[in-house]
Amino acid sequence: MTGWHASDHLVTRYADGCLPESDAWSLERHLECCGDCALRVSRTVRATAAGAVLAGIREAVLADVHEAARADIGMTARTDAYRATPAGAPGAAPRTVPAASPAHDPVSGAPVPARPAEFPARARLSARRWPSAGSGAVRVLWALGPAVRGAWLPAVLLVAVGAVVLAHGGGITNARPWLLALAPVVPVAGVALSYGPHADPMHEITAATPSAGLRLVLMRTAAVLAVSLPLLTLAGALLPSTDAPSAAAWLLPGLALTLASLALAGYVGLRAATTVTGGGWLCAVLGPVLAAPGGPTDELGLRLSSYLGGAPAQGGWAVAALLSAALLAARRPAFHFLEKS
């Protein structure tokens, strides 16, 4: 319970659907911890034209739930009676059919029709339940987002494992520069696939929750970083190299590009922001290398040494990450409207 309560005018506008989205989001957060205001909002919504529709939907859902509960209870009672009867007991029914006397529905008392012998297996299947909406497993799965659950994770594994296999199996003596050139855009791509209707089929539902916006984007970004940072760093440490920076030299650039993508998303959207940052990095690193007259691998190693190697370069990436984080915090309200269409 909090010291502030929603005014009648605010509750009425919310029930009519004419409250601005930011104010509605704030009120919904307040309703999570204030039962009095939640009761007032519920009564006000029932008094609107949508109240009758919501009441009808509620009655239909409750009727379906009640019918399913009756079926499960009756099936459980028949299963218990079936298992309690020994196979060789006098007068016992054969093990291939249910007990001779029909079970009765505990709710209505009506007899339940007998079913084939496979009903114990069906009863066991019907007893399984998905975790509730408030359980930790569902919330973690929801927070991870489609990037970690989709094709992005196998692609990261393919890049990391494939680079190690090609380096050691193919005899490539300087494979680390190529992985370091691609590694900073891997989390950026994961962020692009973590939020928005183009990536998440549940986006319309998650975007309507009070926890949507920047909080959800950051949770899914953290999941992407938790997967890609250690995996690609370990793969880089296993790759042979002659003149490339260390395997961990890409961590600060990868973090800075990810934060820059999120900060820029507050202005142009997530897909456009990740395209600008990820594409800009690839053009800056690989463009001159592919056009170099000498060997591309040697040229790439020298270019990465100037971009990633040494304290000045790493310090510059750290400053870029801090500035991007500050801009992201300043653009926080814009994420309430991010990827709405």
C-alpha positions as CSV (number, residue, x, y, z in Angstrom):
1,M,0.0,0.0,0.0
2,T,1.3,3.4,-0.9
3,G,0.5,6.9,0.4
4,W,-0.8,8.1,-3.1
5,H,-4.1,6.9,-4.6
6,A,-5.5,7.5,-8.0
7,S,-8.1,10.2,-8.3
8,D,-11.6,9.5,-9.6
9,H,-10.9,11.5,-12.7
10,L,-7.8,9.4,-13.4
11,V,-9.7,6.2,-12.9
12,T,-12.5,7.2,-15.1
13,R,-10.2,8.2,-18.0
14,Y,-8.3,4.9,-17.6
15,A,-11.6,2.9,-17.8
16,D,-12.7,4.9,-20.9
17,G,-9.4,4.2,-22.6
18,C,-8.5,7.9,-23.1
19,L,-5.6,8.0,-20.6
20,P,-2.2,8.7,-22.2
21,E,0.0,5.6,-22.5
22,S,2.6,6.8,-20.1
23,D,0.0,7.7,-17.5
24,A,-1.7,4.4,-17.9
25,W,1.5,2.5,-17.5
26,S,2.2,4.5,-14.3
27,L,-1.3,3.7,-13.0
28,E,-0.9,0.0,-13.8
29,R,2.3,-0.1,-11.8
30,H,0.5,1.5,-8.9
31,L,-2.4,-1.1,-9.1
32,E,0.1,-3.9,-8.5
33,C,0.6,-2.8,-4.9
34,C,-2.6,-1.0,-4.1
35,G,-5.7,-3.2,-3.6
36,D,-8.0,-0.3,-3.0
37,C,-7.3,1.5,-6.3
38,A,-7.4,-1.9,-8.1
39,L,-10.9,-2.5,-6.7
40,R,-12.0,1.0,-7.8
41,V,-10.6,0.6,-11.3
42,S,-12.3,-2.9,-11.6
43,R,-15.7,-1.4,-10.5
44,T,-15.3,1.5,-12.9
45,V,-14.5,-0.7,-15.9
46,R,-17.5,-3.0,-15.1
47,A,-19.7,0.1,-15.3
48,T,-18.5,1.0,-18.9
49,A,-19.8,-0.5,-22.1
50,A,-16.8,-2.9,-22.1
51,G,-17.9,-4.3,-18.7
52,A,-20.7,-6.4,-20.2
53,V,-18.3,-7.8,-22.8
54,L,-15.7,-8.6,-20.2
55,A,-18.3,-10.2,-17.9
56,G,-19.4,-12.5,-20.8
57,I,-15.8,-13.5,-21.5
58,R,-15.2,-14.1,-17.8
59,E,-18.2,-16.4,-17.6
60,A,-17.2,-18.3,-20.7
61,V,-13.7,-18.8,-19.4
62,L,-14.9,-19.9,-15.9
63,A,-17.4,-22.4,-17.5
64,D,-14.6,-23.9,-19.6
65,V,-12.3,-24.2,-16.6
66,H,-15.1,-25.7,-14.5
67,E,-15.8,-28.3,-17.2
68,A,-12.2,-29.2,-17.5
69,A,-11.8,-29.5,-13.7
70,R,-14.8,-31.8,-13.5
71,A,-13.3,-34.0,-16.2
72,D,-10.0,-34.2,-14.5
73,I,-11.5,-34.9,-11.1
74,G,-13.7,-37.7,-12.5
75,M,-10.7,-39.2,-14.4
76,T,-8.6,-39.1,-11.3
77,A,-11.3,-40.9,-9.2
78,R,-11.6,-43.6,-11.8
79,T,-7.8,-44.0,-12.0
80,D,-7.5,-44.4,-8.2
81,A,-10.3,-47.0,-8.1
82,Y,-8.6,-48.9,-11.0
83,R,-5.2,-48.9,-9.4
84,A,-6.6,-49.9,-5.9
85,T,-8.1,-53.2,-7.3
86,P,-5.5,-56.0,-7.4
87,A,-5.2,-57.8,-10.7
88,G,-6.0,-61.2,-9.4
89,A,-8.6,-60.2,-6.8
90,P,-12.0,-62.2,-6.9
91,G,-14.5,-60.2,-8.9
92,A,-11.9,-57.7,-10.1
93,A,-12.3,-56.4,-13.6
94,P,-9.7,-57.4,-16.2
95,R,-6.6,-55.1,-16.3
96,T,-7.5,-54.1,-19.8
97,V,-10.7,-52.3,-18.9
98,P,-11.8,-50.0,-16.0
99,A,-13.5,-51.2,-12.8
100,A,-16.9,-52.7,-13.3
101,S,-18.8,-50.1,-11.2
102,P,-18.7,-46.7,-12.8
103,A,-17.2,-43.8,-11.0
104,H,-19.2,-40.8,-10.1
105,D,-18.5,-37.1,-10.7
106,P,-17.6,-35.6,-7.3
107,V,-19.2,-32.3,-8.4
108,S,-22.5,-33.3,-9.8
109,G,-22.8,-36.9,-8.6
110,A,-23.6,-38.1,-12.1
111,P,-22.0,-41.4,-13.3
112,V,-18.9,-41.0,-15.5
113,P,-19.0,-43.1,-18.6
114,A,-16.3,-45.8,-18.8
115,R,-13.4,-45.2,-21.2
116,P,-10.9,-47.6,-22.8
117,A,-8.0,-49.1,-20.8
118,E,-5.6,-46.3,-21.8
119,F,-7.2,-43.8,-19.4
120,P,-4.5,-44.1,-16.7
121,A,-1.9,-42.8,-19.2
122,R,-4.3,-40.1,-20.3
123,A,-4.8,-39.2,-16.6
124,R,-1.1,-38.9,-16.1
125,L,-0.8,-36.7,-19.1
126,S,-3.7,-34.5,-18.0
127,A,-2.1,-34.1,-14.6
128,R,0.9,-32.4,-16.1
129,R,0.7,-28.6,-15.8
130,W,2.7,-25.8,-17.3
131,P,4.3,-23.6,-14.6
132,S,2.1,-20.8,-13.5
133,A,2.5,-17.3,-15.0
134,G,4.2,-16.1,-11.9
135,S,6.7,-18.9,-11.6
136,G,10.4,-18.3,-12.0
137,A,10.8,-20.6,-15.0
138,V,8.2,-18.8,-17.1
139,R,9.5,-15.4,-16.1
140,V,13.1,-16.3,-17.0
141,L,11.9,-17.8,-20.3
142,W,9.9,-14.6,-21.1
143,A,12.9,-12.4,-20.1
144,L,15.4,-14.3,-22.4
145,G,13.4,-13.5,-25.4
146,P,13.4,-14.9,-28.9
147,A,17.1,-14.4,-29.7
148,V,18.3,-16.9,-27.2
149,R,15.4,-19.3,-27.8
150,G,15.6,-19.0,-31.6
151,A,18.1,-19.4,-34.4
152,W,20.6,-16.8,-33.0
153,L,22.1,-19.1,-30.4
154,P,22.8,-22.0,-32.9
155,A,24.4,-19.4,-35.2
156,V,26.7,-18.2,-32.4
157,L,27.7,-21.7,-31.6
158,L,28.4,-22.4,-35.2
159,V,30.6,-19.3,-35.5
160,A,32.6,-20.2,-32.3
161,V,32.9,-23.9,-32.8
162,G,33.4,-23.6,-36.6
163,A,36.2,-21.1,-36.1
164,V,38.1,-23.4,-33.7
165,V,37.6,-26.5,-35.9
166,L,38.7,-24.7,-39.1
167,A,41.8,-23.2,-37.3
168,H,43.0,-26.4,-35.9
169,G,41.7,-28.8,-38.5
170,G,42.5,-26.6,-41.5
171,G,45.9,-25.5,-40.4
172,I,45.0,-21.7,-40.3
173,T,47.8,-20.1,-38.3
174,N,46.2,-16.7,-37.9
175,A,42.5,-17.2,-37.5
176,R,41.8,-15.0,-34.4
177,P,41.6,-11.6,-36.3
178,W,38.6,-12.8,-38.3
179,L,36.8,-13.8,-35.1
180,L,37.6,-10.6,-33.4
181,A,36.3,-8.7,-36.4
182,L,33.0,-10.5,-36.3
183,A,32.6,-10.8,-32.5
184,P,31.4,-7.2,-31.7
185,V,28.4,-7.5,-34.1
186,V,27.2,-10.8,-32.6
187,P,25.6,-9.3,-29.5
188,V,24.3,-6.4,-31.7
189,A,22.5,-9.0,-33.9
190,G,21.2,-10.7,-30.8
191,V,19.7,-7.4,-29.6
192,A,18.1,-6.8,-33.0
193,L,16.4,-10.3,-32.7
194,S,15.3,-9.8,-29.1
195,Y,12.5,-7.2,-29.3
196,G,9.9,-6.2,-31.7
197,P,7.1,-7.7,-33.8
198,H,9.6,-8.8,-36.4
199,A,11.3,-11.1,-34.0
200,D,8.8,-12.0,-31.2
201,P,5.4,-13.5,-32.0
202,M,4.4,-12.6,-28.4
203,H,5.4,-8.9,-28.8
204,E,1.9,-7.5,-28.7
205,I,1.3,-9.1,-25.3
206,T,4.7,-8.4,-23.8
207,A,4.6,-4.8,-25.0
208,A,1.3,-4.2,-23.2
209,T,2.7,-5.3,-19.8
210,P,3.9,-2.8,-17.1
211,S,7.4,-4.3,-17.4
212,A,7.7,-3.6,-21.1
213,G,9.9,-0.9,-22.5
214,L,13.5,-0.3,-21.5
215,R,13.4,-2.8,-18.6
216,L,12.4,-5.7,-20.9
217,V,15.0,-4.6,-23.6
218,L,17.8,-4.5,-21.0
219,M,16.8,-8.0,-19.6
220,R,16.9,-9.5,-23.0
221,T,20.2,-7.7,-23.9
222,A,21.7,-9.1,-20.7
223,A,20.7,-12.6,-21.7
224,V,22.3,-12.0,-25.1
225,L,25.6,-10.7,-23.6
226,A,25.7,-13.5,-21.0
227,V,25.7,-16.1,-23.9
228,S,27.9,-14.4,-26.4
229,L,30.6,-12.8,-24.3
230,P,32.1,-15.9,-22.6
231,L,31.5,-18.1,-25.6
232,L,33.2,-16.0,-28.2
233,T,36.0,-15.0,-25.8
234,L,36.8,-18.7,-25.1
235,A,36.7,-19.5,-28.8
236,G,39.1,-16.6,-29.5
237,A,41.5,-17.9,-26.8
238,L,41.6,-21.2,-28.5
239,L,42.4,-19.8,-31.9
240,P,46.0,-19.4,-33.1
241,S,47.3,-15.9,-33.9
242,T,50.5,-14.2,-34.7
243,D,49.8,-10.5,-34.5
244,A,46.2,-10.0,-33.4
245,P,45.1,-8.5,-30.1
246,S,44.2,-10.8,-27.2
247,A,41.0,-12.8,-27.2
248,A,39.3,-10.4,-24.7
249,A,40.1,-7.3,-26.6
250,W,36.7,-7.2,-28.3
251,L,34.7,-7.1,-25.0
252,L,34.6,-3.4,-24.5
253,P,34.0,-2.6,-28.2
254,G,31.2,-5.2,-28.2
255,L,29.6,-3.7,-25.1
256,A,30.0,-0.1,-26.5
257,L,28.4,-1.1,-29.8
258,T,25.5,-2.8,-28.0
259,L,24.8,0.2,-25.7
260,A,25.1,2.5,-28.7
261,S,22.5,0.4,-30.6
262,L,20.1,0.7,-27.6
263,A,20.7,4.5,-27.3
264,L,20.2,5.0,-31.0
265,A,17.1,2.8,-30.9
266,G,15.3,5.5,-28.9
267,Y,15.5,7.7,-32.0
268,V,15.2,5.4,-35.0
269,G,14.0,2.1,-33.7
270,L,15.9,-1.1,-32.8
271,R,16.3,-2.6,-36.2
272,A,17.6,0.6,-37.8
273,A,19.9,1.3,-34.9
274,T,21.5,-2.2,-34.9
275,T,21.9,-2.0,-38.7
276,V,23.8,1.4,-38.4
277,T,26.1,0.3,-35.5
278,G,26.8,-3.3,-36.7
279,G,27.1,-2.3,-40.4
280,G,29.3,0.7,-39.5
281,W,31.7,-1.5,-37.6
282,L,31.9,-4.1,-40.4
283,C,32.5,-1.4,-43.0
284,A,35.2,0.3,-40.9
285,V,37.1,-3.0,-40.2
286,L,36.5,-5.2,-43.2
287,G,36.0,-2.6,-46.0
288,P,39.7,-1.4,-46.2
289,V,40.9,-5.0,-45.6
290,L,39.1,-6.5,-48.5
291,A,40.4,-3.7,-50.8
292,A,44.0,-4.0,-49.5
293,P,46.6,-5.2,-52.1
294,G,48.4,-7.4,-49.7
295,G,47.0,-10.4,-47.7
296,P,43.7,-9.6,-46.1
297,T,44.5,-11.5,-42.9
298,D,47.7,-9.6,-42.2
299,E,46.0,-6.3,-43.0
300,L,43.1,-7.2,-40.7
301,G,45.5,-8.0,-37.8
302,L,47.2,-4.6,-38.1
303,R,43.9,-2.8,-38.3
304,L,42.4,-4.6,-35.3
305,S,45.6,-3.8,-33.4
306,S,45.0,-0.1,-33.9
307,Y,41.2,-0.4,-33.1
308,L,41.4,-2.8,-30.1
309,G,45.0,-3.0,-28.9
310,G,46.5,-0.8,-26.2
311,A,45.2,1.3,-23.4
312,P,44.3,4.3,-25.5
313,A,42.0,2.3,-27.8
314,Q,40.4,0.4,-24.9
315,G,40.0,3.7,-22.9
316,G,38.2,5.2,-25.9
317,W,35.8,2.3,-26.1
318,A,35.1,2.6,-22.3
319,V,34.3,6.2,-22.7
320,A,32.0,5.4,-25.7
321,A,30.2,2.8,-23.6
322,L,29.7,5.3,-20.7
323,L,28.4,8.0,-23.0
324,S,26.0,5.5,-24.7
325,A,24.7,4.4,-21.3
326,A,24.1,8.0,-20.3
327,L,22.2,8.7,-23.5
328,L,20.3,5.5,-23.1
329,A,19.2,6.6,-19.6
330,A,18.2,10.0,-20.9
331,R,16.1,8.4,-23.7
332,R,14.4,5.9,-21.3
333,P,10.8,7.3,-21.9
334,A,11.1,6.7,-25.6
335,F,11.2,2.9,-25.0
336,H,7.6,2.9,-23.9
337,F,6.7,3.5,-27.5
338,L,9.5,1.4,-29.1
339,E,8.5,-1.1,-31.8
340,K,4.8,-0.6,-31.3
341,S,3.9,-1.3,-34.8
